[in-house]
Amino acid sequence: MTVETPLSDEEWMQFAYQQAGIAASKQEIPVGAVIVSQNKIIGAGYNAPISLNDPTAHAEVQALRQACNHLNNYRLPEDSVLYVTLEPCTMCVGALIHARISRVVFGATETKAGSLVSARKLLETGYYNHQFDFSGGCLNEQCSQQLSDFFKMRREQKKINKLQEKSLNDQNH
């Protein structure tokens, strides 16, 4: 998708949010990502490790794969920005470093596995040959609510499954 006038971070994040909705519809943790270069989405992805049987199929990696295939290059253009609904994990930060992303904008923080501002602050270590700018909290409430709603639904489904299992066991005895 090409846009004539530059969009704001919030407007680009809406596209990532839509990708997260696709993940949720497939019973995957709702995380979505888009990569933008020259005011155009060059890669998009959503969490798919369960459906693809691939532990690396995080939204960021899926978007990177699509962008790099589109460009026919494993390095991204200097102006590339990743918009992702959840703070990237260690694996994804590593992939973004290798791809030479310029900037990352994320929605919700990830207190347990976030590797930019939460659990680990990987870019502050000084170990990496590439650094990128990042900012968090873009559409934070919307992104956080999407995740909360998903996990609430999942907990409710587990309760229903347990009750059904107990009912079946009681009928068989």
Backbone as CSV, one residue per row, in Angstrom:
resi,resn,N_x,N_y,N_z,CA_x,CA_y,CA_z,C_x,C_y,C_z
1,MET,0.831,-1.179,0.000,0.000,0.000,0.000,0.875,1.242,0.000
2,THR,0.698,2.127,-0.938,1.418,3.392,-1.009,0.465,4.509,-0.624
3,VAL,0.973,5.468,0.148,0.168,6.585,0.611,0.818,7.875,0.119
4,GLU,0.027,8.812,-0.355,0.563,10.070,-0.886,1.178,10.938,0.214
5,THR,0.436,11.207,1.269,0.969,12.024,2.359,1.426,11.105,3.485
6,PRO,2.519,11.472,4.136,3.023,10.614,5.219,1.972,10.411,6.314
7,LEU,1.884,9.195,6.802,0.965,8.880,7.886,1.690,9.026,9.217
8,SER,0.920,9.217,10.264,1.485,9.305,11.613,1.795,7.893,12.117
9,ASP,2.570,7.825,13.189,2.853,6.527,13.796,1.557,5.807,14.167
10,GLU,0.599,6.548,14.698,-0.674,5.942,15.100,-1.413,5.357,13.897
11,GLU,-1.358,6.049,12.772,-2.042,5.553,11.578,-1.366,4.291,11.040
12,TRP,-0.034,4.254,11.036,0.658,3.042,10.600,0.402,1.898,11.583
13,MET,0.349,2.230,12.880,0.113,1.189,13.889,-1.244,0.531,13.694
14,GLN,-2.209,1.252,13.141,-3.521,0.654,12.871,-3.388,-0.544,11.919
15,PHE,-2.463,-0.454,10.980,-2.243,-1.582,10.061,-1.667,-2.785,10.815
16,ALA,-0.749,-2.513,11.745,-0.192,-3.599,12.567,-1.295,-4.201,13.439
17,TYR,-2.146,-3.343,13.972,-3.267,-3.798,14.808,-4.192,-4.730,14.007
18,GLN,-4.433,-4.408,12.754,-5.251,-5.274,11.890,-4.587,-6.638,11.707
19,GLN,-3.269,-6.646,11.558,-2.545,-7.913,11.439,-2.714,-8.732,12.723
20,ALA,-2.663,-8.069,13.867,-2.857,-8.769,15.145,-4.243,-9.402,15.207
21,GLY,-5.227,-8.723,14.642,-6.577,-9.279,14.591,-6.633,-10.566,13.785
22,ILE,-5.845,-10.646,12.729,-5.775,-11.882,11.935,-5.211,-13.007,12.802
23,ALA,-4.159,-12.694,13.552,-3.570,-13.707,14.446,-4.620,-14.214,15.437
24,ALA,-5.348,-13.297,16.058,-6.366,-13.685,17.033,-7.428,-14.574,16.395
25,SER,-7.812,-14.264,15.171,-8.842,-15.059,14.494,-8.364,-16.481,14.210
26,LYS,-7.041,-16.684,14.249,-6.460,-18.005,14.025,-5.994,-18.639,15.336
27,GLN,-6.481,-18.104,16.454,-6.160,-18.598,17.790,-4.673,-18.443,18.135
28,GLU,-4.015,-17.504,17.499,-2.624,-17.165,17.804,-2.633,-15.926,18.704
29,ILE,-1.595,-15.756,19.502,-1.487,-14.556,20.329,-1.511,-13.348,19.390
30,PRO,-2.408,-12.383,19.656,-2.612,-11.284,18.708,-1.493,-10.243,18.726
31,VAL,-0.489,-10.502,17.923,0.577,-9.533,17.694,0.675,-9.354,16.188
32,GLY,0.724,-8.107,15.768,0.827,-7.805,14.347,1.932,-6.800,14.100
33,ALA,2.457,-6.810,12.870,3.563,-5.928,12.520,3.494,-5.535,11.059
34,VAL,3.954,-4.318,10.767,4.163,-3.868,9.395,5.497,-3.138,9.337
35,ILE,6.152,-3.237,8.191,7.391,-2.500,7.946,7.100,-1.505,6.834
36,VAL,7.478,-0.257,7.102,7.203,0.839,6.182,8.522,1.429,5.688
37,SER,8.595,1.656,4.392,9.730,2.338,3.771,9.184,3.226,2.666
38,GLN,9.656,4.438,2.593,9.207,5.401,1.582,7.684,5.510,1.544
39,ASN,7.120,5.577,2.736,5.679,5.775,2.880,4.856,4.642,2.278
40,LYS,5.417,3.427,2.321,4.762,2.268,1.728,5.010,1.052,2.622
41,ILE,3.983,0.236,2.822,4.170,-1.013,3.570,4.905,-1.991,2.659
42,ILE,6.086,-2.419,3.103,6.865,-3.373,2.308,6.830,-4.782,2.915
43,GLY,6.300,-4.882,4.123,6.175,-6.185,4.761,5.130,-6.133,5.855
44,ALA,4.388,-7.204,6.006,3.372,-7.287,7.051,3.368,-8.711,7.591
45,GLY,3.016,-8.847,8.849,2.957,-10.180,9.424,2.208,-10.204,10.736
46,TYR,1.851,-11.399,11.132,1.176,-11.607,12.412,1.736,-12.877,13.031
47,ASN,1.555,-13.009,14.328,2.041,-14.189,15.037,1.446,-15.450,14.419
48,ALA,2.307,-16.439,14.158,1.824,-17.687,13.577,2.658,-18.898,13.989
49,PRO,3.291,-18.903,15.179,4.112,-20.068,15.528,3.312,-21.360,15.671
50,ILE,2.084,-21.279,16.147,1.276,-22.476,16.350,0.820,-23.029,15.002
51,SER,0.222,-22.173,14.191,-0.320,-22.652,12.913,0.768,-23.059,11.929
52,LEU,1.944,-22.471,12.031,3.038,-22.829,11.120,4.016,-23.840,11.727
53,ASN,3.765,-24.236,12.979,4.703,-25.129,13.676,6.128,-24.590,13.591
54,ASP,6.256,-23.294,13.854,7.529,-22.602,13.701,7.703,-21.617,14.859
55,PRO,8.593,-21.924,15.807,8.771,-21.033,16.953,9.313,-19.660,16.576
56,THR,9.837,-19.506,15.367,10.347,-18.202,14.949,9.301,-17.368,14.209
57,ALA,8.103,-17.855,14.064,7.081,-17.164,13.268,6.372,-16.061,14.055
58,HIS,7.158,-15.220,14.711,6.597,-14.049,15.387,6.219,-13.015,14.335
59,ALA,5.347,-12.097,14.697,4.862,-11.081,13.760,6.010,-10.300,13.127
60,GLU,6.989,-9.920,13.946,8.116,-9.137,13.432,8.905,-9.925,12.392
61,VAL,9.154,-11.194,12.667,9.919,-12.040,11.751,9.132,-12.262,10.465
62,GLN,7.826,-12.461,10.598,6.983,-12.644,9.412,7.037,-11.386,8.526
63,ALA,6.956,-10.208,9.158,7.026,-8.952,8.399,8.406,-8.779,7.770
64,LEU,9.458,-9.130,8.505,10.818,-9.055,7.952,10.971,-9.967,6.743
65,ARG,10.487,-11.192,6.861,10.590,-12.137,5.746,9.899,-11.589,4.504
66,GLN,8.697,-11.052,4.698,7.954,-10.521,3.551,8.676,-9.314,2.946
67,ALA,9.162,-8.411,3.792,9.857,-7.219,3.296,11.132,-7.599,2.554
68,CYS,11.913,-8.492,3.129,13.178,-8.888,2.501,12.935,-9.635,1.189
69,ASN,11.904,-10.465,1.140,11.546,-11.136,-0.121,11.108,-10.116,-1.166
70,HIS,10.321,-9.137,-0.718,9.849,-8.083,-1.621,11.036,-7.307,-2.200
71,LEU,12.039,-7.034,-1.358,13.206,-6.254,-1.778,14.283,-7.102,-2.445
72,ASN,14.152,-8.421,-2.300,15.189,-9.342,-2.756,16.540,-9.014,-2.105
73,ASN,16.481,-8.747,-0.795,17.679,-8.368,-0.038,17.433,-8.668,1.441
74,TYR,18.436,-9.151,2.134,18.265,-9.434,3.553,18.461,-8.194,4.426
75,ARG,18.846,-7.087,3.830,18.967,-5.809,4.528,17.829,-4.890,4.091
76,LEU,17.317,-4.142,5.055,16.231,-3.210,4.771,16.781,-1.837,4.384
77,PRO,15.992,-1.042,3.667,16.406,0.328,3.347,16.622,1.148,4.628
78,GLU,17.438,2.183,4.518,17.811,2.994,5.687,16.631,3.668,6.372
79,ASP,15.534,3.873,5.673,14.387,4.564,6.270,13.330,3.611,6.816
80,SER,13.617,2.330,6.914,12.609,1.335,7.307,12.203,1.468,8.768
81,VAL,10.897,1.434,8.976,10.331,1.514,10.323,9.411,0.308,10.530
82,LEU,9.592,-0.356,11.657,8.703,-1.452,12.047,7.677,-0.922,13.022
83,TYR,6.416,-1.201,12.758,5.313,-0.919,13.680,4.818,-2.266,14.163
84,VAL,4.844,-2.475,15.477,4.442,-3.762,16.044,3.622,-3.514,17.294
85,THR,2.587,-4.313,17.495,1.638,-4.068,18.577,2.165,-4.433,19.960
86,LEU,3.255,-5.198,20.035,3.829,-5.614,21.313,5.344,-5.466,21.256
87,GLU,5.931,-5.038,22.351,7.382,-4.880,22.436,8.093,-6.166,21.997
88,PRO,9.065,-6.058,21.112,9.755,-7.244,20.593,10.544,-8.017,21.657
89,CYS,10.616,-9.325,21.454,11.394,-10.217,22.313,12.862,-10.220,21.861
90,THR,13.675,-10.973,22.571,15.106,-11.057,22.264,15.357,-11.542,20.837
91,MET,14.674,-12.595,20.429,14.864,-13.129,19.079,14.549,-12.065,18.034
92,CYS,13.442,-11.378,18.218,13.021,-10.390,17.229,13.950,-9.183,17.199
93,VAL,14.412,-8.739,18.358,15.377,-7.635,18.383,16.625,-8.044,17.608
94,GLY,17.093,-9.270,17.810,18.256,-9.752,17.073,18.022,-9.738,15.575
95,ALA,16.864,-10.203,15.145,16.548,-10.217,13.718,16.483,-8.791,13.166
96,LEU,15.934,-7.878,13.944,15.828,-6.478,13.503,17.205,-5.834,13.382
97,ILE,18.107,-6.188,14.285,19.486,-5.706,14.197,20.124,-6.211,12.908
98,HIS,20.008,-7.503,12.649,20.613,-8.088,11.447,20.030,-7.507,10.162
99,ALA,18.743,-7.190,10.176,18.092,-6.632,8.991,18.392,-5.139,8.822
100,ARG,18.956,-4.521,9.841,19.311,-3.090,9.834,18.085,-2.175,9.817
101,ILE,17.091,-2.526,10.632,15.918,-1.657,10.756,16.393,-0.296,11.264
102,SER,15.719,0.747,10.876,16.100,2.098,11.302,15.402,2.497,12.602
103,ARG,14.140,2.082,12.720,13.339,2.515,13.873,12.260,1.478,14.151
104,VAL,11.914,1.333,15.431,10.837,0.449,15.851,9.857,1.259,16.694
105,VAL,8.581,1.119,16.375,7.510,1.732,17.150,6.630,0.592,17.623
106,PHE,6.478,0.466,18.953,5.635,-0.616,19.457,4.501,-0.069,20.310
107,GLY,3.480,-0.914,20.452,2.297,-0.538,21.220,2.481,-0.839,22.696
108,ALA,2.122,-2.045,23.095,2.165,-2.455,24.497,3.557,-2.950,24.888
109,THR,3.913,-2.731,26.143,5.162,-3.299,26.653,4.925,-4.763,26.998
110,GLU,5.999,-5.535,27.014,5.938,-6.962,27.343,6.834,-7.179,28.558
111,THR,6.239,-7.158,29.745,7.024,-7.154,30.985,7.896,-8.388,31.170
112,LYS,7.482,-9.530,30.650,8.253,-10.764,30.851,9.320,-10.989,29.789
113,ALA,9.035,-10.654,28.543,9.960,-10.996,27.462,10.382,-9.809,26.609
114,GLY,9.876,-8.625,26.897,10.231,-7.448,26.107,11.719,-7.147,26.210
115,SER,12.328,-6.850,25.080,13.784,-6.700,25.067,14.270,-5.332,24.619
116,LEU,13.380,-4.335,24.670,13.809,-2.966,24.397,13.743,-2.106,25.656
117,VAL,12.626,-2.196,26.402,12.485,-1.356,27.604,12.052,-2.124,28.844
118,SER,11.636,-3.356,28.708,11.033,-4.073,29.834,12.004,-5.035,30.505
119,ALA,11.912,-6.309,30.183,12.714,-7.344,30.847,14.205,-7.201,30.536
120,ARG,14.513,-6.861,29.309,15.909,-6.673,28.880,15.991,-5.405,28.050
121,LYS,17.075,-4.730,28.168,17.305,-3.514,27.376,18.516,-3.791,26.492
122,LEU,18.306,-4.638,25.494,19.410,-5.169,24.696,20.248,-4.101,24.004
123,LEU,19.616,-3.052,23.528,20.378,-2.051,22.785,21.275,-1.215,23.694
124,GLU,21.052,-1.281,24.994,21.895,-0.543,25.929,23.191,-1.278,26.276
125,THR,23.327,-2.523,25.830,24.505,-3.310,26.197,25.768,-2.877,25.472
126,GLY,25.620,-2.277,24.303,26.782,-1.865,23.528,27.435,-2.992,22.746
127,TYR,26.833,-4.181,22.745,27.411,-5.339,22.065,27.163,-5.374,20.566
128,TYR,26.180,-4.645,20.109,25.713,-4.846,18.738,26.306,-3.846,17.766
129,ASN,26.542,-4.300,16.542,27.138,-3.454,15.512,26.118,-2.552,14.827
130,HIS,24.865,-2.689,15.165,23.821,-1.819,14.607,22.880,-1.437,15.742
131,GLN,22.514,-0.194,15.774,21.550,0.315,16.737,20.362,0.886,15.966
132,PHE,19.204,0.868,16.583,18.050,1.510,15.958,17.306,2.309,17.010
133,ASP,16.588,3.308,16.550,15.752,4.113,17.436,14.479,3.336,17.724
134,PHE,13.884,3.593,18.878,12.613,2.942,19.185,11.803,3.814,20.121
135,SER,10.498,3.602,20.073,9.592,4.254,21.003,8.422,3.318,21.260
136,GLY,7.913,3.373,22.455,6.810,2.502,22.839,5.587,3.293,23.250
137,GLY,4.487,2.588,23.372,3.251,3.196,23.845,2.329,3.708,22.753
138,CYS,2.671,3.477,21.502,1.820,3.929,20.402,0.550,3.058,20.369
139,LEU,-0.596,3.664,20.543,-1.882,2.951,20.655,-1.830,1.894,21.761
140,ASN,-1.119,2.215,22.833,-0.914,1.269,23.932,-2.220,0.680,24.452
141,GLU,-3.208,1.533,24.728,-4.478,1.030,25.293,-5.145,0.048,24.348
142,GLN,-5.193,0.379,23.086,-5.844,-0.475,22.085,-5.100,-1.809,21.951
143,CYS,-3.774,-1.746,21.866,-2.978,-2.965,21.712,-3.055,-3.831,22.967
144,SER,-2.964,-3.197,24.134,-3.048,-3.934,25.403,-4.409,-4.593,25.567
145,GLN,-5.468,-3.860,25.212,-6.823,-4.400,25.343,-7.023,-5.608,24.436
146,GLN,-6.476,-5.551,23.232,-6.590,-6.678,22.304,-5.949,-7.932,22.908
147,LEU,-4.783,-7.767,23.500,-4.106,-8.897,24.153,-4.888,-9.382,25.363
148,SER,-5.352,-8.458,26.203,-6.125,-8.836,27.396,-7.395,-9.593,27.024
149,ASP,-8.099,-9.092,26.029,-9.334,-9.755,25.585,-9.040,-11.170,25.087
150,PHE,-7.945,-11.331,24.345,-7.579,-12.642,23.827,-7.307,-13.621,24.966
151,PHE,-6.497,-13.201,25.946,-6.160,-14.117,27.033,-7.351,-14.383,27.946
152,LYS,-8.248,-13.417,28.102,-9.482,-13.638,28.867,-10.336,-14.698,28.179
153,MET,-10.484,-14.557,26.855,-11.259,-15.531,26.074,-10.621,-16.918,26.180
154,ARG,-9.305,-16.956,26.119,-8.605,-18.241,26.193,-8.803,-18.903,27.564
155,ARG,-8.743,-18.122,28.635,-8.988,-18.673,29.986,-10.412,-19.188,30.111
156,GLU,-11.366,-18.438,29.568,-12.769,-18.872,29.616,-12.962,-20.162,28.836
157,GLN,-12.304,-20.278,27.696,-12.410,-21.495,26.884,-11.825,-22.685,27.632
158,LYS,-10.717,-22.481,28.347,-10.123,-23.570,29.131,-11.079,-24.036,30.226
159,LYS,-11.763,-23.088,30.880,-12.750,-23.446,31.909,-13.872,-24.284,31.309
160,ILE,-14.368,-23.844,30.161,-15.440,-24.577,29.478,-14.972,-25.983,29.125
161,ASN,-13.769,-26.099,28.593,-13.231,-27.412,28.226,-13.109,-28.326,29.443
162,LYS,-12.662,-27.779,30.573,-12.538,-28.584,31.796,-13.902,-29.056,32.276
163,LEU,-14.883,-28.161,32.241,-16.235,-28.538,32.666,-16.811,-29.624,31.757
164,GLN,-16.583,-29.497,30.459,-17.072,-30.503,29.517,-16.373,-31.845,29.758
165,GLU,-15.084,-31.787,30.021,-14.322,-33.011,30.286,-14.813,-33.681,31.573
166,LYS,-15.048,-32.870,32.606,-15.546,-33.404,33.870,-16.930,-34.022,33.677
167,SER,-17.768,-33.349,32.913,-19.103,-33.869,32.640,-19.047,-35.211,31.918
168,LEU,-18.163,-35.325,30.940,-17.999,-36.578,30.215,-17.486,-37.688,31.140
169,ASN,-16.527,-37.355,31.993,-15.992,-38.332,32.955,-17.057,-38.802,33.927
170,ASP,-17.887,-37.846,34.391,-18.956,-38.194,35.318,-19.999,-39.118,34.652
171,GLN,-20.278,-38.884,33.375,-21.237,-39.705,32.640,-20.698,-41.115,32.409
172,ASN,-19.383,-41.231,32.258,-18.774,-42.530,31.998,-18.584,-43.349,33.270
173,HIS,-18.798,-42.775,34.413,-18.596,-43.524,35.669,-19.867,-43.857,36.306
